[in-house]
């Protein structure tokens, strides 16, 4: 599955040990979704190889607002 970000959105970033590293920008573009992760997050691979995590509830809000398209 892929998502297309129309307007930039914020996603979560994790350190290598899995702890929270704060927010990371997800700029406009198309990204590969690696799959759901526990705790209701979707794992997304950015072009620079860094994986970020988007809360599924937030994804639904972004889709409703037209900021993200799922394909």
Secondary structure, DSSP 8 states (H G I E B T S, - for coil): -EEEESS-EEEEEE-TTS-EEEEEEE-SEEEEEEEEEGGGEEEEE-TTS-EEEEEHHHHHHHHHTTSEEE-
